[in-house]
């Protein structure tokens, strides 16, 4: 069966309430815009979403927060999203804040079949509450469990029809990790080619992790927060 789909909603027919979604992206860089909109349109509720942050008020994963489709976020950063902040403070949204490197390793471990690992990050802080610690070479480490998800939603620059992926510079970010740690992975791309047209040395992630490929268009690629520097021409 071909992995290439012409209608993005087809990939989410089995996305039921209460499942876990791993979403690539960092800020608004490399986010799976079309997949997020498809989940919003489907109206699935009670989701646990694992992502570095949760978009902004009216874009990215923030669109799912607006419709209260997310019950729990596992992330590193509240970011520029006021709805995220409000739902966290009000108790409407369960948020598990996780150090960024730890979050990346949790996903990597999940994709690699490693159930848990030890890290120094978070030792002696609220992050460590209720978690096992162990000493190695005279230093204390915290045990963190790996993360796996039901769906991974990913943005890549290019794919071949098998799903071998090429990412664009920093837009790679958490995307490969989310793809590898998910049971079902949906990838949206800007360019689709035949198998063999991507040099094997240029492949960033193997197609064995990919279930659905969608050739998207009109990616907005918003900038989360614009900053400007005054230039003195005097």
N, C-alpha and C positions, 0 to 999 in steps of 0.2 A: 504494500500500500504506500502511495506517495505521501511524504511528509508535508508537501507544499499544499497550503489551503488558500483559497481565494477569499474566503469570508472568515474574519478573525473570530467571530462568535462561535464558530464550529468547534474551536479548540476548547471552549469552556462549557460545553454541554454537560459534562460530568462534575462541574464545580458546584458542590452542594454546600448548604449552610454549615458553618462550624469547621471548615477545613483550614489548613495552613498554607499561606501563599508566601513564597520567597520572591522579593521584588528587587531586581537590579537597579543600579543608579546611585548617584552621589550628589546630594542637592537635587538639581534638575538635570544634571549631566548624565546622559546615557540611560534615561528612564524609558520603560516600555509604554509609551503614551497610548498606543492603540489597544493594548491588552487591558490597561487600566480602565479605559472607556468601555470596553466590552464587558468587564466585570461590573462596572457601574450600571450598564444597560440591563444586564441579567438580573441585578437586584439581589444577589447573594448576600446573606446576612451572617452575623456571628463569626466573621473571619478573624483569624490570627494572622497578622502580616509581619514578616521579618524583612526589614529594610534599614539602611543606614539612617534615614530620616523619613518624613512623611509628606514630601512635597510642600506646596504652599496652599493658601486658602482656596484658590479656585483652579488649581492645576495639579497634575500628577496624582499621587495617592491622596492628596487633600480632597479630591473629588469623591473618594469613597468615605472619607470622614464626614463630609457634608451630608451624606445620606445615611450616616450611622450604620454603615455596613461592616465596620471594623470594631470588634470587641476588645482586641488586644494588639498592642504594638510591641515588638522586640526590636529596639533600635538604639542608636548611639546619641541622637541629637534631635531636639525638638525643632530647631531651625526657625525659619521665618513663618511658621504656620500658627496663626492665632487660634484656629479651631482646635488644633492638636493641644495647645496649651490650655485652652478653656475646658476641653473634655477631660484632660488629665487632672486639672485642679478640682473639677466638679465630681470626679469619680466615675464619670460615664465610660471612660476609657481606661483599661488596665494597661499600664506601660511598664515594661521591663527594660530599664536603661542599662545598656551593656557597653563597656569600653570598646572603642572602634576596632582595635586590633584583635580583641577577644571575639568580637562578633564575626570578623572575617575568618578567624581560626575555627570557630564553632561550625561555620558553614563548610569550610574546607574539610574539616574532620568528618562532618556528615557525609560529604560526597566521597570521601576516601574509605568509609566504613570503619572509622575510628570512633568508639562510643564516648570517649572522654579524654581530657588532657590536663596537664598541670601548667599554671602560669603564675608569675609573681604579681601580675596586674590585679589590683583590687584587694590584696592582702591588707587586713587591718582597717578596711573601710566597710561601708554599708553593703557594697557589692558582695562581700564575703559572708554575709549573714545566712546561716543555715546551710553553708556549703562545707564540704570536707577539705581539710588542709593536710599537708604532709611536708616533712622536712627532707630536703636533699642537699647534701654537702653543707650543712649548717644554715641553710636558708629555708624560709617557709614559702610554700607554693599552694595555690588555690586550685582545686579541681573544678573544671568546667565541663558540662555535658555538651556533646555535639548537637547540632540542629539539622533536622531533615524536614522536608515539607511535602505537601501533597502536590502543589503546583509551583513551578518556577516560571516567572515572567521576565523576559530578557530582551535587551536591545543590542543588536550587533550592526556593524556597518555592512558586512557582506556575508553571504552564505552560499554554499553550493546546494544542490537539491538533496544531498544526503544529510546536510546540517553542519558540515564543517564550517567553523566561524572565524571571521576576522573582525576585530574590534578596532575602533578609531581612537588611538592615543588614550587620554585619561577617561574616555567614555567606557573603557573596559571595566574599571573599578570593581564593583561587587558582582557584575553580571556572570562571569564564568562560575563563580562560587555558588550562586543561586541555581544555575543550570545543573551543576553536578550534584547538588544536595536534594534535588526534587524528584519525586516519582514521575511526574509529567512535566515536561519543559516546553514552553511556548516561546519561540523566538520571532521577533519582528526585525526586519532588515530593510536597508535602503537599496541594496543591490543583490540580485539573485543570478547565479551562474550555474552552468552544468558541472557535474563531477569531473575533476581533472583540470579545471580552469584556474583553480587556486594552487599556487606552488605549495607543496607539502611543508616547506620550511616557513611559510607565511601563515599557516593555520595556528590560531591561538587556542582553539578548543575543538576537540573531536566531535563529529556528528553522532557518536554513539549516545551522547547525553540528550539529544534533541528529538522531540516527538512531533512538533508542529512548527512549520516555517511559514511566516506571512510576509509578503512583500508589501511594505507600507508606503505611503506617500504623504506629503504635506506634514512632515514632522515639524512641530513648532520650535523645539529646542530653545525654550525660554531660558533666560538668565535669572537665577534666583534673586540676586541683589546686585544692582549696578552701582559701581563706585567710580568717582571721577577725581582726577588730580588737576588742580589749577596749574596752569603753565604761565610763567612770567615771560612775556616776550620782550620786556624792556631791556 
